[in-house]
Amino acid sequence: MQSLTINIKNEALVEKVIWLLDHFKNDGLEIISKEDIEDLKLLSATRNEESISFEEYLKNDN
């Protein structure tokens, strides 16, 4: 998979570019915002962390 980053300052141009790229979704194009990628990286980093049950969390809430 190849990734491409496009930085656009003009909001009207952003809408036009997204409109154009949407036409390639059926061909396998995936559009992800940079903000979404950062959120996914943070979420992925938590997958290896130890977790506790919600009931255990409530017991130790005080």
A tleap script that builds the chain and sets N, CA, C and O, in Angstrom:
source leaprc.protein.ff14SB
mol = sequence {
  NMET GLN SER LEU THR ILE ASN ILE LYS ASN
  GLU ALA LEU VAL GLU LYS VAL ILE TRP LEU
  LEU ASP HIE PHE LYS ASN ASP GLY LEU GLU
  ILE ILE SER LYS GLU ASP ILE GLU ASP LEU
  LYS LEU LEU SER ALA THR ARG ASN GLU GLU
  SER ILE SER PHE GLU GLU TYR LEU LYS ASN
  ASP CASN
}
set mol.1.N position { 0.848 -1.170 0.000 }
set mol.1.CA position { 0.000 0.000 0.000 }
set mol.1.C position { 0.893 1.232 0.000 }
set mol.1.O position { 1.910 1.271 0.693 }
set mol.2.N position { 0.525 2.196 -0.748 }
set mol.2.CA position { 1.251 3.462 -0.809 }
set mol.2.C position { 0.400 4.548 -0.174 }
set mol.2.O position { -0.810 4.607 -0.394 }
set mol.3.N position { 1.037 5.411 0.620 }
set mol.3.CA position { 0.331 6.510 1.268 }
set mol.3.C position { 0.753 7.825 0.640 }
set mol.3.O position { 1.887 7.987 0.191 }
set mol.4.N position { -0.184 8.757 0.620 }
set mol.4.CA position { 0.053 10.072 0.052 }
set mol.4.C position { -0.548 11.106 0.989 }
set mol.4.O position { -1.698 10.973 1.409 }
set mol.5.N position { 0.219 12.129 1.317 }
set mol.5.CA position { -0.279 13.205 2.162 }
set mol.5.C position { -0.455 14.447 1.313 }
set mol.5.O position { 0.449 14.841 0.576 }
set mol.6.N position { -1.625 15.064 1.419 }
set mol.6.CA position { -1.917 16.285 0.683 }
set mol.6.C position { -2.290 17.357 1.691 }
set mol.6.O position { -3.218 17.172 2.478 }
set mol.7.N position { -1.583 18.468 1.678 }
set mol.7.CA position { -1.891 19.595 2.558 }
set mol.7.C position { -2.552 20.687 1.730 }
set mol.7.O position { -1.988 21.164 0.745 }
set mol.8.N position { -3.760 21.079 2.144 }
set mol.8.CA position { -4.516 22.091 1.417 }
set mol.8.C position { -4.978 23.147 2.419 }
set mol.8.O position { -5.604 22.823 3.428 }
set mol.9.N position { -4.669 24.399 2.137 }
set mol.9.CA position { -5.053 25.472 3.048 }
set mol.9.C position { -6.414 26.057 2.722 }
set mol.9.O position { -7.078 26.590 3.611 }
set mol.10.N position { -6.840 25.974 1.493 }
set mol.10.CA position { -8.097 26.559 1.041 }
set mol.10.C position { -9.232 25.556 1.232 }
set mol.10.O position { -9.240 24.501 0.597 }
set mol.11.N position { -10.192 25.877 2.104 }
set mol.11.CA position { -11.285 24.950 2.409 }
set mol.11.C position { -12.121 24.598 1.181 }
set mol.11.O position { -12.576 23.462 1.055 }
set mol.12.N position { -12.329 25.548 0.279 }
set mol.12.CA position { -13.100 25.271 -0.932 }
set mol.12.C position { -12.365 24.250 -1.802 }
set mol.12.O position { -12.995 23.390 -2.418 }
set mol.13.N position { -11.061 24.343 -1.851 }
set mol.13.CA position { -10.273 23.383 -2.626 }
set mol.13.C position { -10.289 22.009 -1.964 }
set mol.13.O position { -10.294 20.988 -2.652 }
set mol.14.N position { -10.297 21.981 -0.644 }
set mol.14.CA position { -10.382 20.697 0.077 }
set mol.14.C position { -11.629 19.953 -0.368 }
set mol.14.O position { -11.569 18.765 -0.684 }
set mol.15.N position { -12.751 20.644 -0.394 }
set mol.15.CA position { -14.002 20.005 -0.801 }
set mol.15.C position { -13.931 19.465 -2.222 }
set mol.15.O position { -14.447 18.382 -2.499 }
set mol.16.N position { -13.307 20.196 -3.113 }
set mol.16.CA position { -13.182 19.751 -4.510 }
set mol.16.C position { -12.284 18.527 -4.622 }
set mol.16.O position { -12.586 17.591 -5.362 }
set mol.17.N position { -11.179 18.539 -3.883 }
set mol.17.CA position { -10.254 17.400 -3.935 }
set mol.17.C position { -10.912 16.149 -3.357 }
set mol.17.O position { -10.791 15.061 -3.920 }
set mol.18.N position { -11.609 16.309 -2.231 }
set mol.18.CA position { -12.312 15.162 -1.643 }
set mol.18.C position { -13.376 14.645 -2.601 }
set mol.18.O position { -13.539 13.434 -2.752 }
set mol.19.N position { -14.095 15.544 -3.244 }
set mol.19.CA position { -15.106 15.137 -4.226 }
set mol.19.C position { -14.463 14.298 -5.328 }
set mol.19.O position { -14.992 13.255 -5.714 }
set mol.20.N position { -13.320 14.759 -5.829 }
set mol.20.CA position { -12.625 14.029 -6.885 }
set mol.20.C position { -12.147 12.665 -6.397 }
set mol.20.O position { -12.341 11.657 -7.076 }
set mol.21.N position { -11.525 12.636 -5.229 }
set mol.21.CA position { -10.994 11.378 -4.705 }
set mol.21.C position { -12.098 10.379 -4.367 }
set mol.21.O position { -11.891 9.171 -4.482 }
set mol.22.N position { -13.259 10.865 -3.953 }
set mol.22.CA position { -14.376 9.968 -3.655 }
set mol.22.C position { -14.734 9.084 -4.844 }
set mol.22.O position { -15.235 7.975 -4.657 }
set mol.23.N position { -14.489 9.548 -6.038 }
set mol.23.CA position { -14.801 8.767 -7.234 }
set mol.23.C position { -13.898 7.549 -7.403 }
set mol.23.O position { -14.185 6.679 -8.225 }
set mol.24.N position { -12.814 7.477 -6.637 }
set mol.24.CA position { -11.881 6.354 -6.735 }
set mol.24.C position { -12.043 5.354 -5.590 }
set mol.24.O position { -11.286 4.386 -5.513 }
set mol.25.N position { -13.002 5.565 -4.713 }
set mol.25.CA position { -13.201 4.653 -3.585 }
set mol.25.C position { -13.524 3.236 -4.041 }
set mol.25.O position { -13.058 2.271 -3.436 }
set mol.26.N position { -14.309 3.102 -5.092 }
set mol.26.CA position { -14.660 1.769 -5.596 }
set mol.26.C position { -13.457 1.045 -6.174 }
set mol.26.O position { -13.489 -0.174 -6.339 }
set mol.27.N position { -12.392 1.782 -6.485 }
set mol.27.CA position { -11.164 1.182 -7.013 }
set mol.27.C position { -10.177 0.857 -5.898 }
set mol.27.O position { -9.062 0.413 -6.173 }
set mol.28.N position { -10.572 1.073 -4.643 }
set mol.28.CA position { -9.717 0.713 -3.514 }
set mol.28.C position { -9.070 1.878 -2.805 }
set mol.28.O position { -8.284 1.672 -1.881 }
set mol.29.N position { -9.376 3.094 -3.208 }
set mol.29.CA position { -8.806 4.266 -2.539 }
set mol.29.C position { -9.429 4.421 -1.158 }
set mol.29.O position { -10.646 4.323 -0.998 }
set mol.30.N position { -8.589 4.663 -0.175 }
set mol.30.CA position { -9.057 4.903 1.190 }
set mol.30.C position { -8.628 6.310 1.577 }
set mol.30.O position { -7.455 6.660 1.448 }
set mol.31.N position { -9.560 7.110 2.047 }
set mol.31.CA position { -9.273 8.482 2.437 }
set mol.31.C position { -9.343 8.563 3.961 }
set mol.31.O position { -10.379 8.275 4.560 }
set mol.32.N position { -8.221 8.961 4.583 }
set mol.32.CA position { -8.145 9.078 6.035 }
set mol.32.C position { -7.519 10.425 6.353 }
set mol.32.O position { -6.492 10.795 5.785 }
set mol.33.N position { -8.145 11.148 7.261 }
set mol.33.CA position { -7.568 12.436 7.648 }
set mol.33.C position { -6.358 12.211 8.545 }
set mol.33.O position { -6.259 11.183 9.216 }
set mol.34.N position { -5.448 13.164 8.557 }
set mol.34.CA position { -4.257 13.066 9.388 }
set mol.34.C position { -4.643 12.965 10.862 }
set mol.34.O position { -4.004 12.243 11.628 }
set mol.35.N position { -5.683 13.687 11.251 }
set mol.35.CA position { -6.156 13.636 12.627 }
set mol.35.C position { -6.626 12.233 12.986 }
set mol.35.O position { -6.364 11.754 14.090 }
set mol.36.N position { -7.316 11.573 12.067 }
set mol.36.CA position { -7.772 10.210 12.314 }
set mol.36.C position { -6.593 9.257 12.458 }
set mol.36.O position { -6.630 8.349 13.288 }
set mol.37.N position { -5.559 9.451 11.668 }
set mol.37.CA position { -4.377 8.596 11.753 }
set mol.37.C position { -3.718 8.749 13.113 }
set mol.37.O position { -3.315 7.757 13.719 }
set mol.38.N position { -3.603 9.982 13.602 }
set mol.38.CA position { -3.001 10.207 14.919 }
set mol.38.C position { -3.834 9.518 16.002 }
set mol.38.O position { -3.281 8.908 16.917 }
set mol.39.N position { -5.151 9.614 15.901 }
set mol.39.CA position { -6.023 8.947 16.873 }
set mol.39.C position { -5.848 7.433 16.816 }
set mol.39.O position { -5.802 6.773 17.854 }
set mol.40.N position { -5.750 6.882 15.612 }
set mol.40.CA position { -5.564 5.441 15.466 }
set mol.40.C position { -4.227 4.978 16.034 }
set mol.40.O position { -4.141 3.898 16.619 }
set mol.41.N position { -3.183 5.789 15.866 }
set mol.41.CA position { -1.880 5.445 16.441 }
set mol.41.C position { -1.953 5.413 17.959 }
set mol.41.O position { -1.409 4.506 18.588 }
set mol.42.N position { -2.623 6.398 18.554 }
set mol.42.CA position { -2.769 6.430 20.010 }
set mol.42.C position { -3.587 5.238 20.501 }
set mol.42.O position { -3.247 4.623 21.512 }
set mol.43.N position { -4.647 4.916 19.799 }
set mol.43.CA position { -5.470 3.771 20.172 }
set mol.43.C position { -4.686 2.470 20.052 }
set mol.43.O position { -4.776 1.607 20.925 }
set mol.44.N position { -3.931 2.330 18.993 }
set mol.44.CA position { -3.133 1.134 18.779 }
set mol.44.C position { -2.096 0.947 19.883 }
set mol.44.O position { -1.814 -0.179 20.291 }
set mol.45.N position { -1.536 2.040 20.358 }
set mol.45.CA position { -0.522 1.963 21.410 }
set mol.45.C position { -1.103 1.423 22.708 }
set mol.45.O position { -0.362 0.875 23.524 }
set mol.46.N position { -2.406 1.560 22.921 }
set mol.46.CA position { -3.029 1.083 24.159 }
set mol.46.C position { -3.389 -0.397 24.111 }
set mol.46.O position { -3.761 -0.964 25.138 }
set mol.47.N position { -3.293 -1.018 22.984 }
set mol.47.CA position { -3.725 -2.415 22.861 }
set mol.47.C position { -2.876 -3.364 23.703 }
set mol.47.O position { -3.373 -4.403 24.138 }
set mol.48.N position { -1.631 -3.038 23.939 }
set mol.48.CA position { -0.761 -3.914 24.716 }
set mol.48.C position { -0.764 -3.578 26.200 }
set mol.48.O position { -0.082 -4.236 26.986 }
set mol.49.N position { -1.521 -2.567 26.585 }
set mol.49.CA position { -1.586 -2.196 27.987 }
set mol.49.C position { -2.504 -3.145 28.748 }
set mol.49.O position { -3.463 -3.689 28.202 }
set mol.50.N position { -2.180 -3.323 30.019 }
set mol.50.CA position { -3.016 -4.162 30.869 }
set mol.50.C position { -4.330 -3.443 31.141 }
set mol.50.O position { -4.347 -2.224 31.308 }
set mol.51.N position { -5.413 -4.177 31.185 }
set mol.51.CA position { -6.708 -3.562 31.449 }
set mol.51.C position { -7.361 -4.254 32.631 }
set mol.51.O position { -7.005 -5.378 32.987 }
set mol.52.N position { -8.314 -3.573 33.229 }
set mol.52.CA position { -9.085 -4.147 34.317 }
set mol.52.C position { -10.556 -4.089 33.934 }
set mol.52.O position { -10.957 -3.315 33.064 }
set mol.53.N position { -11.347 -4.916 34.594 }
set mol.53.CA position { -12.783 -4.925 34.302 }
set mol.53.C position { -13.423 -3.655 34.844 }
set mol.53.O position { -12.876 -2.993 35.726 }
set mol.54.N position { -14.578 -3.331 34.309 }
set mol.54.CA position { -15.288 -2.140 34.746 }
set mol.54.C position { -15.708 -2.277 36.218 }
set mol.54.O position { -15.680 -1.303 36.970 }
set mol.55.N position { -16.091 -3.477 36.612 }
set mol.55.CA position { -16.477 -3.708 38.002 }
set mol.55.C position { -15.297 -3.440 38.938 }
set mol.55.O position { -15.470 -2.837 39.996 }
set mol.56.N position { -14.111 -3.883 38.555 }
set mol.56.CA position { -12.918 -3.643 39.361 }
set mol.56.C position { -12.599 -2.143 39.422 }
set mol.56.O position { -12.178 -1.632 40.460 }
set mol.57.N position { -12.800 -1.468 38.330 }
set mol.57.CA position { -12.603 -0.019 38.298 }
set mol.57.C position { -13.532 0.679 39.273 }
set mol.57.O position { -13.117 1.582 39.999 }
set mol.58.N position { -14.793 0.259 39.288 }
set mol.58.CA position { -15.759 0.880 40.192 }
set mol.58.C position { -15.419 0.614 41.654 }
set mol.58.O position { -15.646 1.478 42.502 }
set mol.59.N position { -14.886 -0.551 41.965 }
set mol.59.CA position { -14.489 -0.868 43.340 }
set mol.59.C position { -13.406 0.080 43.835 }
set mol.59.O position { -13.400 0.466 45.004 }
set mol.60.N position { -12.490 0.455 42.946 }
set mol.60.CA position { -11.350 1.293 43.318 }
set mol.60.C position { -11.567 2.760 42.976 }
set mol.60.O position { -10.619 3.545 42.985 }
set mol.61.N position { -12.787 3.129 42.679 }
set mol.61.CA position { -13.069 4.513 42.284 }
set mol.61.C position { -12.805 5.489 43.412 }
set mol.61.O position { -12.437 6.634 43.151 }
set mol.62.N position { -12.978 5.079 44.645 }
set mol.62.CA position { -12.750 5.966 45.784 }
set mol.62.C position { -11.320 5.851 46.165 }
set mol.62.O position { -10.877 6.508 47.107 }
savepdb mol mol.pdb
quit
